[in-house]
């Protein structure tokens, strides 16, 4: 049981944040942690505590700002002069690899003939959408969503609406949920029930065309909301997409041949060679990244399949960032196979981890021109999962384990730092969406990784058994604040997924660093999930709930089907709903463990005074 008088992170070593110290004002950061202090919260300032900070007199600050302004003005003028007399070197941005030879396609390239639709309204299950809304949604999709998984080529709205209806409405529903149109903010609520009916009708019809596989991949990257996490079918959809792709022999596509296999051999319209290759890369990207966050073996991990992905990368031009993220996941898939099948030997684990670090670091040296902050983020997430996988199976007190804990600390700090840099970016004047609105369009795995890194920081000082320094504690505390601020800012409704994650952080911040209870059963073989479960279990104990796993209730087949009948619309979208949700204050990203009965023990809620057994996630 946690101590009743915690020292950190509930109580912080330094009492005043840098902003209040600079202004010589009273600060309540210690009491508000992990929220910003009252003054920083009101002024929307970054609230951090730095013991080495020394106040700068106002006059010196003004002089420094004036000097910086002059330097920026001079730099802009010199750049303007240089631009008028020189031209960029075409070889300076040339990639070293054909797979990193193309930048993100623009909306102008993807949207070909949206004015040729010949229709003014589009209808699904009695819900009508006007032409202008459809055009706006597809423009948002090509700008904000498609670059994360660019698996479809130029979009002809006329063709996609008439020939690929399921993909058309999948794109509509994904964008409507994460980037509501100002002209129709209620569009997702109106479309949800007819779309789920369409999904149930289309999901298991064989053979499955290429466009339907693409739609399922998008649903895995940007899943629909569910009232219970056991209803999240992302892993199921991933399996359907990958197996349908194997049935169509997408893993044997040759992008250079331009030859489409016989329709009799694949049983369906197979698409062009380029489309088939892109879709197979999408299957690998989605299944490998999702399995990493689930702590499950990758679905595509045989040597021949990995070699096929490498061949497509070397022969096929795709966007740089996407190609590099696939290369990172290729390294992850190869090393996870080795770690999963060794004999839990600490020496072998340490050697494999060092080799993984070396290959990932070499990747950045090999493709420096295509490297972005998102690629760096993906690399750090892969390292984090591998480190925690080895940590959870290492013997406490082993020197290799202590080294991995230090590496995990540095990596989690880097993940949060990169997320905070993205969060603090000032949007261009040409952009109509705010930074927070754009954040919500990111793939869900992005936030799963951020939450996992934050929980590792909160549990690190227990895992490290008190061997951490005061400087490490303060650095971790500041980064917990950064992550907490991102989730709180992204919250749109009380108890939505972002708010539930922030609530968990707040609970764990009240616990003192303490060694984990080794008498409790840890989940093994799921990478770093036992660290995550340990954090949720600690929060549950602090709220006074039992840990015993309730006996799951039997459910009928019809009750398990996804749809409006089992997912009441009011439970998902109505912020005033009074229904007691067993997971309402738990981690939103817990849906990564779809169908795992272990999660039944973590039914914690700050709003519900008693325990309510549920059927699982």
URRASUL-V469223 format. One line per field, one symbol per residue. phi: phi as a letter, one per 40 degrees, with the letter a starting at -180 (. if undefined). psi: psi as a letter, one per 40 degrees, with the letter a starting at -180 (. if undefined). burial: b if it has 9 or more other C-alpha atoms within 8 Angstrom, else e. A space follows every 10 residues. Layout:
BEGIN
phi->???
psi->???
burial->???
END
This chain:
BEGIN
phi->.cccbcbacc bccbcbcccc cccfbcbbcc ccdccccdcc cccfbccbbb cccbcbddcc cccccccccc cccccccccc ccccbbbccc ccbcccaccb bbcccccccc ccbccbcgbb bbbbfgcbbc dccccccccc cccbbddcac bbcdccdccc ccbbcccdcc ccccccccbd cdcaccccdc cdcccccccc ccdbcbcccc cccccccccc cbcccbcbcc cccdcccccc ccccccccgc cbcbcccgcc ddcccbgacc gccccccccc cccccccccc ccccgbcccb acdccccccc ccccbbcbdd cccccccccc cccccccccc bccfccccdc ccccccdccc ccdcccbccc cbcccdcccc ccccccdccc dcbccdgccc cccccccccc cccccccccc cccccccccc ccccccccdc ccdccccccc cccccccccd ccccfgcccc cccccccccc cdcccccccc cbbcgccccc ccccdccccc ccdacccccc cbcbgbfccc cccccccccc cccgbcbdcc ccccbccccc cciccbbdcc ccbccccccc cdbcbccccc ccbdgccdcc cbcbaccbcb cbcbchc
psi->iiiegidied hididhiddd ddefiihfdd deheiiiddd ddefihhihh dehhhhiddd dddddddddd dddddddddd dddeeiiihd edehieidef ehihiidddd hdfeeedeid ihhhfehihi dddddddddd ddddddddgg eiahhhdddd dddgdddddd dddddddegi hdegeedddd eddddddddd dedfhiihid dddddddddd dgiiiidide ehfddddddd dddddddefd eeiheddehh iidddeeihe iidddddddd dddddddddd dddefiiidg eidddddddd ddddehhiid dddddddddd dddddddddd eiffhddddd dddddddddd ddddddgdde hidddddddd dddddddddd ddeihheidd dddddddddd dddddddddd dddehhiide heiiddddde eiiddddddd dddddddded dddefeeiid dddddddddd ddddddddde hdiheidddd ddddddddee hihiiiheei hihiefbedd dddddddddd ddefiieihi hiiiiiddde hiiddeghdd ddeheehehh hdedfahdee edfheheded eggiheehei hhiiea.
burial->eeeeebbbbb bbebbbbbbb bbeeeebbbb ebbbbbbbbb beeeeebbbb eeeeeeeeee beeeeeeeee eeeeeeeeee eeeeeeeeee eeeebeebbb bbbeeebeeb bbbbeeeeee ebebeebebb bebbbebbbb bbbbbbbeeb bbeebbbbbb beebbbbbbb bbbbbbeebb beeebebbbe bbbbbbbbbb eeeeeeebbb bbbbbbbbbb bbbeebbbbb bbebbebbbb bbebbbebbb bebbbeebee eebeebebeb ebbbbbbbbb bbbbbbbbbb bbbbbbebbb beeebbebbb ebbbbbbbbb bbbbbbbbbb bbbbbbbbbe eeeeeeebbb ebbeebbebb eebbeebeeb beeebbbbbb bbbbbbbbbb bbebeeeeee bbebbebbbe bbbbbbbbbb eebeeeeeee eeeebbbbbb bbbbbebbbb bbbbbbbbbb bbbbbbebee eebbebbbbb bbbbbbbbeb beeebbbbbb bbbbbbbbbb bbbbbeeeee eeebebbbbb bbebbbbbbb bbbebebeee eeeeeeeeeb ebbbebbbbe bbeeeeeeee ebbbbbbbbb bbbbebeebb bbbbbeeeee beebebb
END
